[in-house]
Amino acid sequence: MIVRERYMRLIRDFMDKPVIKIITGMRRSGKSALLELTRQELLDRGVDRKNIIFINFESLRYEALRDYKALYAEIIKIAGQTEGRIYVLLDEIQEVNTWEQVINSLRVDLDCDIYVTGSNAKLLSGELATLLAGRYVEIQVYPLDFDEYLAFAAENEDEAKLSKREQFANFLRFGGLPGIHQLKWDEDRVMQYLHDIYNSVLLKDVIARNRIRDTALLESIVLYLMDNIGNTFSAKTISDFLKSQGRKLSTETVYNYLKALESAFLIHKVVRFDIKGKRILETQEKYYLSDLGLRHAVIGYRDNDIAGVLENTVFLELLRRGFSVNIGKQDVAEVDFVANRADDRKIQIGNLRRWRRSRITTKNLSCPRIRCCGSIVAGSVKRTLLTFCWNIKYAITQEREKDGTAEAEPPFFTKIIAAGSSAPKHNHQDLCSVDPTDRCHSENPHPKAVRPASCIRLAHGGSP
């Protein structure tokens, strides 16, 4: 089993600490595997197997334990037959009615370390917040990033033969759900698998859990969101659009459906932030998907959507790196992302969507450019796609080099040459810095290469 070190580091930090570890995320994003890895970590640390209670509530074997009193009684019974600390690992805990009472009672009655997973954001609301306030930590799991994707792909005989460029094209097309790498690598099979996951999430975590009756209306809203990733709109915009299609519904109904989709971790809402006025704006938010593969399984993959696809990819990478993300507004100008983190690192990303959509395709060899830490990264779209997710990591790495806390240089980057209006001029060959063996346009740069006014800027401390 491949270890997802990003999350295991967090879990190790809280092992044997007096807090409940709640692992959340969309279905099939890898939560159960992390719980298995946690069990293996405990065994490697010398914990007796008898002291580890592992229950997966998706299994019929444990159906009788979905009643909270029965679950509590079973765990107390097992604990009474062992000595020392008990480790309780509960998978898909939302299947247990009033499960928070069980967790709170176990915390009080036993010497135990508790780990639970769940596929609904409502786990951390309501009574749980009251009973366990200050006594739990959430570890949110996202689909694979590109580095993890490569590790999983290396275990698949068909995928292992592909180049990194082909892998990244597949990453954008099929998304980052780990299960796709267990299949024989065939587009039809992968898309069918992803479509089945989409149906499962929609049915179990949205429709059934929120008792939604008008499923056709819900699907219409999902299709609208998928077709408009990266665009600003509001619930009223959706309501007006559906009314034009002959569907009658209120803006409040749209808001309720959007909240249900958010709770299932299917989408992420990003509100607007007025950079100049330092305040959150209440209208024209954006919505991004947790996994792009689900989108393409439902509405298909289209090359001319690549700007929104890349924007969604960068958004997810920011979340994985611990940033809280807003979309920015400064006077009439738009900043795609304003990202802040607890360590006072701030990133602004703008003008991603100013690239000409007709030129940003996986088949096109035009030269869009992006700013990174005040520099311009240039090269063919294929190289841009391959390295896009690493731009932010590189920016952070460069900043950390200044304060002596640098991490290892990200894969695929050898250097980034400063260029642009505020930097010395360099020829096009110098700017092709990712793969020295790939000269692409070195001898014949595209005369109409797009050059945004501003793109990625990192500020260490202070206001962005």
Sequence and secondary structure as in RCSB ss.txt:
>XXXX:A:sequence
MIVRERYMRLIRDFMDKPVIKIITGMRRSGKSALLELTRQELLDRGVDRKNIIFINFESLRYEALRDYKALYAEI
IKIAGQTEGRIYVLLDEIQEVNTWEQVINSLRVDLDCDIYVTGSNAKLLSGELATLLAGRYVEIQVYPLDFDEYL
AFAAENEDEAKLSKREQFANFLRFGGLPGIHQLKWDEDRVMQYLHDIYNSVLLKDVIARNRIRDTALLESIVLYL
MDNIGNTFSAKTISDFLKSQGRKLSTETVYNYLKALESAFLIHKVVRFDIKGKRILETQEKYYLSDLGLRHAVIG
YRDNDIAGVLENTVFLELLRRGFSVNIGKQDVAEVDFVANRADDRKIQIGNLRRWRRSRITTKNLSCPRIRCCGS
IVAGSVKRTLLTFCWNIKYAITQEREKDGTAEAEPPFFTKIIAAGSSAPKHNHQDLCSVDPTDRCHSENPHPKAV
RPASCIRLAHGGSP
>XXXX:A:secstr
    HHHHHHHHHHTTSSSEEEEE STTSSHHHHHHHHHHHHHHTT  GGGEEEEETTSGGGGGGGSHHHHHHHH
HHHHHTS S EEEEEESGGGSTTHHHHHHHHHHHS EEEEEEES GGGGSTHHHHHSTTSEEEEE  S  HHHHH
HHHTTSTTGGGS HHHHHHHHHHH S GGGGGS S HHHHHHHHHHHHHHIIIIIIIIHHT   HHHHHHHHHHH
HHTTT  B HHHHHHHHHHTT    HHHHHHHHHHHHHTTSEEEEEEEETTTTEEEEEEEEEEES HHHHHHHH 
  GGGHHHHHHHHHHHHHHHTT EEEEEEETTEEEEEEEE TTSEEEEE  GGGS TTT STT      EEETTE
EE   HHHHHHHGGGHHHHHHHHHHHHHT      TT S     STTS    HHHH  S TT  TTSSS  TT  
  S  EEEEESS  
